[in-house]
């Protein structure tokens, strides 16, 4: 499964009659709970907390809820920045990306999402790594 944001996910769901991951995990309320739990974990993590020191968390959570809902096949379309744009210049490492994915998996699990669905979501996030992780730039 690849993350496809927008109408393609909705169209695929309608054509196959399959419930989206968004629907299977409980819709908007579940996404909001997962995002809240996710950021509780990320902000508490010494490896990651520095990225969020001067961030408006309410705005960030709203963007994240929109992105996650759309990525999981929800009815709305994500209209925020691309992954490249949102993470440009942050210097995120592969280890930090892995830590974020781990926190997301933990947040999903703590919100009652089954292991198979968590695996599907983690697999969908894997291609985002190359958009988020910053290569070291030679001076």
N, C-alpha and C positions, 0 to 999 in steps of 0.2 A: 504494500500500500504506500503510495506517495502522498505527501501533503499537497493537496490541490485546494487552493482557496478560491471560493466563488461559486458560480453556478454549475460548474462541471460536476462537483460532488453531489449537489442536489439532483441534477439530471441523471447521474448514474444510479442514485438511490431510487428515483422514480421508475427508471427503466427496469431495474432488477427486483424491485419490491422489497429490498433489504432495508432494515433499519440501520441508520448511521450509528457510528460509535457515539456521537453526540446524544442520540436518542437512547441508546442502550445504557449509557451511564447515568441518565436522569436529566438531560437537558441543561438549561441555563442555570438552574439552582445548583446542580452538581458541578458544573464548570466553575461557578463562583466559589464554591467550597474548596475545590481543588486548587484554584489560583490563590486563595487566601492561605491555605495550608502550605502550598509551595513557597510563597514568599516568606512565611514565618520561618521555614527551614533555611532558605537561601540567605536571608538577612542575618540569621544566627550563625551561619557558617563563617569561621574566620578567613577561609580561603576566598570567599565571595563577597563578604559584607562591604568591602571598600567600594565596590561598583555601585552601591546604592546609597552612599553617604549623603549625597546632595540631590537625591531624586525625589520627585513628587510621587510617592507610592500610590496614592489614590488614582492618579492619572495612569501610572504604569500598570496597575492592576486592571483598570478599565480596558486599556489596550490589549493586555494579555488575555483577558476574558474574551474579547472580540476575536483575537487571533486563534485562540484554542478552540472556541466554538466553531468558527468557520473551518479550521483545519480538520476538525472531527466530524464535519458534515452537517453542521447546524444550518439553520435557514438563512442566517444573515451573511453578508459579504464583508470580509475584512478589508478596510480601506486605509490601514496604517502604512508605515514605512516598510520597505522590504527588509529582509534579514540583514543584507549587506549594509543598508543605510542605517538601520537601528543600532548596529554594533560596530560601525566604522570608527577606527581610532581608539577603541577600548583596549586593544592588546590582549584579547581573550585567548588563553592557551587551550590546547586539546585537553589537558587535565581538568581545567576549570569547566570546559564544556561537558565533559564526562560527569563531573560533580553535579552540575545543574540537571542533567538527565537523570542521575541517581535520585536527586531530591524530588524531581517530578514523579518518578516511579514510586517513591515513598509516599508522596502526597496522594497519589491516585490510590495506592493500597490502603492508606489510612482512611480514605473516603469510601472504601468498600468496592473499588473496581477490581474485577477478577484478574488473575495473572495473565490469562490469554489476551485480554484486551490491553493490559499494560504493555505486554510484549508487542502488540500491533502498533501501539502509540510510539513506543521506543523505536521500533523499526522505521516508522514514518519520520521520526526526528533525525535519524542518522544522516540523511542527505543534507540536512541544514548545517552540519558541522563545517563543511567547507565554506559556507557563507558567513559563519559566526566567528570561527577561529581565525586569528590574525597571524599571518606569517611574519617572522622577524624580518625587518627591513634593514638592509645593509646601509650604513651611513656613508 
